[in-house]
């Protein structure tokens, strides 16, 4: 049996769909239906967390990444426990292997995300059970994402306005990993992972320049970069551990991003414009 905390979220709900479709017994936990203390929950996957809105919600961020997490670890029994963290914790690090020394700068208000994610990780790793594991997720890309994260926001603006201005430089880059790859790998790690920490990423950084080219090619949108926009470059994420045990994520960024474009443009029953090549 699997128990998904945060089953109402985008990744949590995708995990519920995948596990259910493969014949697994799944308990979906939302805000209002937490199990009774002491219950045995099978394989627990903790997906509760904030993404783009963490900057304005420090209390909710700490509650999701630390306080609620510790209650689950303390109050329930489980066969395994998997905490979904983020590769964002590698900001400022010199390497991105799972055992890397990580740095924090708490004076920066944006550090609330990394500080709380790492505090959650520290709680998990302080417990001696090898069945308590951590997945550091890269930027997850897939259908149905209506968050305020970078790519959904760019697509929404391009769809509504026919143009979009990207506010980071063309050579800005980060790692994106497909949602379907993530759910498959999370299930595998939860049940048979040999290590306590895994990066789940594509291992390949994608530039804003490529994103703009794909958007222009498939939609004809006018995509521009804000003059003087800063370069925002995240380190390349090491996936040797993941690839050696389970295989690297297989879905290329271009395929998923093209699917997202079609999803967004077809939402109103309108096809993409016919492009001249």
N, C-alpha and C positions, 0 to 999 in steps of 0.2 A: 504494500500500500504506500502511496505517496500523499503527503500533505503539503499543500502550497500556501504559504502565508503571503498575502499580497496578490491573491488570485484575481482581483479586479483590475490590476494594472496591465499594461500592454504586454510585458514579458511574462508575467504570471499567468495571464489568460492564455497566452500562446502555449505555455507549458502544460496547462490543463488540457487544452485541445490535443496536443501531441500525445500525452500520456493516455488520455481516454481513448483516442483512436487506436492506440496500440494494445488496448485491452487491459490496461492497468486500472486498479481501483484507485480513485483520486478523491481526496477530500480538499475542497476549495475553501480557504479561510478568508473571510472578508472582515471589515471592521466590526460587524455586529454578530458574528457567529463563532467567536473563538472557542476552542475546546475547553472542557472542564480541566482544572489542574490535575496533573497526575496521569492523564490519558496517554496511551501508547499510540504514536502517530506514524510509525513506519519510517519511511525515508522522507525527511523534512527538507524542503527547499524554501529558503527565506528570501523573498523577492521584494520586500517592502523597502522603499527608498524614494528619494526625491531626485529629480534630474534638473531641468532648466530653471525651475522655480525655487531652487534652494537658496539663492542669494537673498531673497526677501522673506524667508521663512526659517530663521535659524533654530527656533525651538522645535518646529516640526522636523527639521533635518536631524537634530540630535535625538529626538524621540524615535524616528524611524530607523536610524543607523546604529543606535546604541541602546536606548532604554527599552524599546519593545523587543529588540533582539535578546537582551539579557533576560527578559521575562520568559521568552520562549525557551531559552536554554535551561533556565532554572525550574520551570513549572511543568515540563512535559518529558515523557520518555520517548526515545526514538531509536531506530536502527542505524540511521546516519543523519547527519545534519550538514546542509550546504548553504553557506552565506554568499550572496551575490554582492561582490564589491566592484571596484572599478579600476581600470588601468590608468585613470586620471591620477592615481596616487604616485605615479612615476614622474610627475612634473618636478623638475629640478634634480632628478636622479641622474647619475652618470651611466647607469646600465638599467636594463629592464627585465633581467632574469628575476624569477620569483623570490630568490634569496637576497636581492639587492638591498643595500642600505638606502632608506628613503629619507627625504628631508621635508621639513614643515616650516612655514613662516606664518604663525598665527596672528601676527599684526595685520596681515592682509585679510579683509573681511571675506574674500572669496575662499579662503582656506578652510572655512567651516565645513565644506564638503569633504575635503581630503582628511582633515583632522577627525571627523566623526566616522568616516569609513575605516580609517586605520584604527580608531578606538574599538570599533566593532570587530575588526580582524584580531586585535590584541586580545579581546575577551575570548574569542573562539580558540586562539592558539595557546592561551593560558590554560585551557582545559586539556588534560593529557590524552583524551580519546583520539585515536587516529581516524575515527569515523566522522569527526568534525572537520569539515574542509571549507576552503574558500575558493571562489572563482572570481578573478578580476576580469570583468567584461570590458571589452573595447566599445566603441560607438556602434550600437546595434542598429541595423538597417533592415526594414521589411515593410510589408503591406500593413495598412491600418494604423500607422503611427501618426497621431494628430497632436503630438506634443509641441512645445515651443523650442525644441532643439533646432540646430542649425539647418539641416537639410529639409525637414518638414516645413520650416518657416520660409526657406528659399522657394520651395516648390509652390507653396500656397500663394506667395506674392507674385510669382511668375504666372500662375494660373489666373489669378484675379485681375492683375494689371497688364499682363502681356509684357512686362519688363520687371527686372529686379536689379537692385544695386547690392553687391556683396561687400560687406564692411570689413573684410580682412583681405590681405593681399593675395594676388593670384598664385604665388608660390607658398602660401600657407598650406599645411598638410596634416592629416591625421589618419588613423587606422579605422576602417569600417569593417564590420563582420555581419554576415547575413543572419537574420532572425532564425531561419530554419536550421542553419548550422549550429547556432547557439543552443536551441532547445535540444537537439540531438546530443550535443556534447555535454550539456548540463546533466541530462539523464544518465549518460555513461559515467561521468565523474561521480555523481551522487551515489551510484550503486557499486562502482568497482575502482574508483580512483586509488592509485598507490601512494600519491603524495597528498600533502595537506593544502597546498596552494597551487593554483593553475592560472596562467594567463589564457583567456579565450579571446583570440583576436585573429585577424587574417595574416598578420606578419608583414603587411604591405601598406605603406602610407599612400593616400590618394590626395592629389593637390586640388585646390580650388580651381585651377586652370582647367583640369580635366572635367570637373563638375560643370563648369561654364560651357565647355565645348559640347558635352553631351546634351545639356539643356537646350542650347542653340540648335544643335543638329536635329533633335527630335521634336521640338516645339516651335522653333522660330522666334522664341522669346528674345527680347533685347536684354542681354546680360552684361552688366558693367561692374567694374570694381571702383569703390570709392577712392578718389585721389588721395594719395598719402596714407592709404589704409595700412595698418600694422601687419607684419608677418606673424602669424600664429602657427608655430610648428611644434607638434608633439613628437616625442621620441619614437622611433620604430620599436614595436613591441616584440619581444622574444617569444617564440612559440615552440622552441625545441622540445620542451617537456610534453606539451600537448600533442605535438605531431608524432613524437616517438611512441607515445602510448595509445593514442586514439586516432591519429591521422589529422592533418591540417584541415581547416575549413575549406570546403571545395568550391563554394559559389563565388564567382568573381564579382567585384563591385559593379562593373558595367551592366551585368545582367540584372542585378537587383535594382539599380537606379533606374534603368529603363522600365522595369515593371512598375516602379513607383510613379514614374511619369505617366504611364498609361492609366494607372489607378486614379491618379488625381484628375487627369483630363477627361476620363470616361465617367467620372462620378455624376455628372449632370446629363449623361447620355450623349455627350458630344465627343466625337473622335478627335484625334490629333490632326492638325493641319497637314495637308499634303506638301512635303518639302521637295524643293527642286535640288537635284544633285548634279 
